[in-house]
Amino acid sequence: MNDKIPTIAQKSPYAVDVEGGKSYWWCACGKSKNQPFCDGSHKGSAFTPREYHAETSATVYFCGCKHSAGAPLCDGSHKKL
């Protein structure tokens, strides 16, 4: 695993229905088998998961390409890859 460049899990966002008041841990390395969430695959690398705390219940779009400047949410960066 390259410690500086994340693996692209997919070139589109993951639409997830989140529950208000709950925290979600987004995979930053791209290696998780439980995308878009962390399963510990980053251990031993420079990557760490990022917490997303849902204020309200809604559908949110988690970054799938792992290159979003607005991580953990998608900002459209996958369109430039």
C-alpha angles and dihedrals in degrees: 000000000000107000094212107041120054122224112254104241092187137337095242136056126268112239108216130178104224128196119233113251094022128113124224126194112221119209109241098180098056094227099101116118087209099063132216087019131068121261096174096266090130093069110127093023135092091254126101128183118254123229120233114192113199111220092188137011108268145123110275130182114232117201113260099182093056091224101096117131085210095053133197086034125058118260097177095264090134089072089067097050 
